[in-house]
Amino acid sequence: MAVRKVAVTLPEELYQLVERARAVEHRSRSEVIQDALRTHFGETVYVPSDEERIRLVEALESADRHPDSIRDWADVRSELWPTT
């Protein structure tokens, strides 16, 4: 998929909404704005449940407390979806 950079000017209140969403969802500005555009234009967007958000926050806090417990995504992915 091709990617293009776009400069966007936002009013302060929209900027603050993006920043809050970023902090809560632990995502980049680009991801938040891309999902907002997809929602606006009717493309389906994955929205985690409250339980999933809670589990994500707990996992991130645990990783902050015990950084040596962080596993490489390639290892996790190979366990979840082994190639046969």
HUCOR-V955565 format. One record per helix or strand of 2 or more residues. SS is the DSSP state (H for helix, E for strand). FROM is the first residue (numbers start at 0). TO is the last residue. If there is no record, write none. Layout:
ss-><SS & SS>
from-><FROM & FROM>
to-><TO & TO>
This chain:
ss-><H & H & H & H & H>
from-><11 & 28 & 49 & 66 & 72>
to-><24 & 39 & 64 & 68 & 79>
